[in-house]
């Protein structure tokens, strides 16, 4: 089964064409600078397809997961250290 719909690939294709013309802008509402990177143009095309409800896999949440795992690793140690200080 296909991961991306044909209409989603058309969105990416149009974003790539806008990048070549120099009209593709980054940032919310296109208020940022012009996009020059291929990867950034593809990401913008995919996010536009997602917003329109096309069949595109969900974004990876790597940064959020890293924060959660970091909190899990540091959390219990700090609590244990705080309890030791209170007892003494």
C-alpha positions in Angstrom: 0.0 0.0 0.0 1.3 3.5 -0.9 2.5 5.8 1.9 1.7 9.0 0.0 -1.3 9.7 -2.3 -0.8 11.0 -5.8 -2.3 14.3 -4.9 0.2 14.7 -2.0 3.1 14.2 -4.5 1.5 16.9 -6.7 1.6 19.3 -3.7 5.4 18.5 -3.3 5.9 18.9 -7.0 4.2 22.4 -7.0 6.3 23.4 -4.0 9.5 22.4 -5.8 8.4 24.5 -8.9 7.7 27.5 -6.6 11.2 27.0 -5.1 12.7 27.1 -8.6 10.8 30.2 -9.5 11.9 31.8 -6.2 8.3 32.3 -4.9 8.3 29.7 -2.1 8.6 31.3 1.3 9.3 29.7 4.7 7.7 30.4 8.0 4.1 30.9 9.1 2.0 32.5 6.4 5.1 32.7 4.1 6.5 35.6 6.0 10.0 34.2 6.2 12.7 34.2 3.6 12.8 32.5 0.2 13.5 28.7 0.3 16.6 27.6 -1.4 17.0 24.0 0.0 15.4 21.0 -1.8 14.7 19.3 1.5 13.0 22.3 2.9 10.8 22.6 -0.2 9.8 19.0 0.1 8.9 19.4 3.8 6.8 22.5 3.0 5.0 20.6 0.2 4.3 17.7 2.6 3.0 19.9 5.4 0.7 21.7 2.9 -0.6 18.3 1.8 -1.2 17.3 5.5 -3.1 20.6 6.0 -5.4 19.8 3.1 -6.1 16.3 4.5 -4.2 14.3 1.9 -2.7 10.9 2.6 0.7 11.7 4.1 2.4 10.0 7.1 2.4 12.0 10.3 5.4 14.1 11.2 8.1 12.4 13.3 8.1 13.7 16.9 11.8 13.2 17.6 12.5 16.4 19.5 9.5 15.9 21.8 10.4 12.3 22.4 14.0 13.3 23.3 12.7 15.8 25.9 10.5 13.2 27.5 13.2 10.6 27.7 15.6 13.1 29.1 13.1 14.0 31.8 12.6 10.3 32.6 16.3 9.8 33.0 17.0 12.8 35.2 13.7 12.9 37.2 14.1 10.0 39.7 17.7 10.8 40.5 16.9 14.4 41.5 14.0 13.3 43.6 16.1 10.7 45.4 18.9 13.3 46.0 16.3 15.8 47.4 15.0 13.1 49.8 18.5 12.3 51.1 19.1 16.0 51.9 15.8 16.3 53.8 16.6 13.3 56.0 20.0 14.6 57.1 
